Amino acid sequence: MSRPVHFEINADDPQRAVDFYTRVFGWKIERWGEQPYWVATTGEPGTRGIDGAIMPRQHPGAGTINTIGVGSLEASIAAIRQAGGRVLTDPSDIPGIGRFVYAEDTEGNTFGVLEPLPSQSM
């Protein structure tokens, strides 16, 4: 069974969002390289929950995006299409993490699909 493994919060002002989530929840948030992407650690290792990120809003109305970890990206892409969803991006490699696409469900909600590298299995 596949589960959420990551979330992304879209923000009009990412630094303002970083400040908010740091102050309210005590999250540790750091910019990821030169990308306009801030990785959020939401708890201590070994505790329940998932980590996420904050990024610039991709389009008006874009909300939180949940990423689902899967065993096979290609099989998941086929299943999304067969069930009436759309794959929004070409598969891409995230160095040290795995292969990834954004997709849309039948209700217009965007979500991510991640096939982790074998060393990163969830």
C-alpha positions as CSV (number, residue, x, y, z in Angstrom):
1,M,0.0,0.0,0.0
2,S,1.3,3.5,-0.9
3,R,1.5,6.3,1.7
4,P,2.1,10.0,1.8
5,V,5.9,10.5,2.3
6,H,6.3,14.3,1.7
7,F,4.3,17.5,1.5
8,E,4.9,20.8,-0.3
9,I,3.3,24.1,0.9
10,N,2.9,26.7,-1.9
11,A,3.5,30.2,-0.7
12,D,3.3,33.7,-2.3
13,D,6.1,34.7,0.0
14,P,8.2,31.6,0.9
15,Q,10.3,33.4,3.5
16,R,7.2,34.6,5.3
17,A,5.9,31.0,5.3
18,V,9.2,29.7,6.6
19,D,9.1,32.3,9.4
20,F,5.5,31.3,10.2
21,Y,6.0,27.5,10.4
22,T,9.2,27.9,12.3
23,R,7.6,30.2,14.9
24,V,4.3,28.3,15.2
25,F,5.5,24.7,15.1
26,G,9.3,24.9,15.7
27,W,10.1,23.2,12.4
28,K,13.7,23.3,11.2
29,I,13.5,24.8,7.7
30,E,16.5,25.2,5.4
31,R,16.9,26.3,1.8
32,W,17.8,23.4,-0.5
33,G,20.9,24.5,-2.5
34,E,20.2,27.3,-5.0
35,Q,16.6,26.1,-5.7
36,P,13.7,28.3,-4.5
37,Y,12.8,25.4,-2.2
38,W,13.0,25.2,1.6
39,V,13.1,21.7,3.2
40,A,11.1,21.4,6.4
41,T,12.0,18.9,9.2
42,T,8.8,18.6,11.2
43,G,9.9,16.2,14.0
44,E,12.7,14.2,15.6
45,P,14.1,11.1,13.8
46,G,12.0,8.0,14.6
47,T,8.9,9.9,15.5
48,R,5.6,9.6,13.5
49,G,4.9,12.0,10.7
50,I,6.4,13.2,7.5
51,D,8.7,16.0,6.5
52,G,8.0,18.5,3.7
53,A,8.9,21.7,2.0
54,I,7.9,25.2,1.2
55,M,8.1,26.5,-2.3
56,P,6.9,29.5,-4.4
57,R,3.3,29.2,-5.4
58,Q,3.1,27.5,-8.8
59,H,-0.2,29.0,-9.9
60,P,-3.1,31.0,-8.4
61,G,-5.0,28.8,-5.9
62,A,-2.3,26.2,-5.6
63,G,-2.4,24.6,-2.2
64,T,-0.6,21.9,-0.3
65,I,0.7,19.1,-2.4
66,N,1.1,15.6,-0.9
67,T,3.6,13.2,-2.4
68,I,2.9,9.5,-2.4
69,G,5.7,6.9,-2.2
70,V,5.3,4.0,-4.6
71,G,7.2,0.9,-5.6
72,S,7.1,1.6,-9.4
73,L,6.7,5.0,-10.9
74,E,5.9,3.6,-14.3
75,A,3.1,1.4,-12.9
76,S,1.7,4.3,-11.0
77,I,1.7,6.5,-14.0
78,A,-0.3,3.9,-15.9
79,A,-2.7,3.5,-13.0
80,I,-3.3,7.2,-12.7
81,R,-4.2,7.5,-16.4
82,Q,-6.3,4.4,-16.3
83,A,-8.3,5.8,-13.4
84,G,-9.0,9.1,-15.2
85,G,-6.2,11.2,-13.7
86,R,-3.6,13.2,-15.6
87,V,0.2,13.1,-15.3
88,L,1.4,16.7,-15.4
89,T,5.1,16.4,-15.7
90,D,7.6,14.1,-17.3
91,P,9.4,11.7,-14.9
92,S,12.4,13.4,-13.4
93,D,15.3,12.3,-11.2
94,I,15.8,13.9,-7.9
95,P,19.5,13.2,-7.0
96,G,19.9,10.9,-4.0
97,I,16.1,10.6,-3.6
98,G,14.4,8.9,-6.5
99,R,12.2,9.4,-9.6
100,F,9.2,11.8,-9.5
101,V,6.2,13.2,-11.3
102,Y,3.4,15.6,-10.5
103,A,-0.1,14.3,-11.3
104,E,-3.7,15.4,-11.0
105,D,-6.6,13.3,-9.6
106,T,-10.1,13.3,-11.1
107,E,-11.1,16.2,-8.8
108,G,-8.3,18.5,-10.0
109,N,-6.1,18.0,-7.0
110,T,-2.3,18.0,-7.7
111,F,-0.2,15.4,-6.0
112,G,3.3,14.0,-6.4
113,V,4.4,10.4,-7.0
114,L,7.9,9.3,-5.9
115,E,9.7,6.0,-6.5
116,P,12.5,6.2,-4.0
117,L,16.0,4.9,-4.8
118,P,16.5,1.4,-3.3
119,S,18.7,3.0,-0.6
120,Q,15.9,5.4,0.3
121,S,13.0,2.9,0.6
122,M,10.1,4.0,2.7
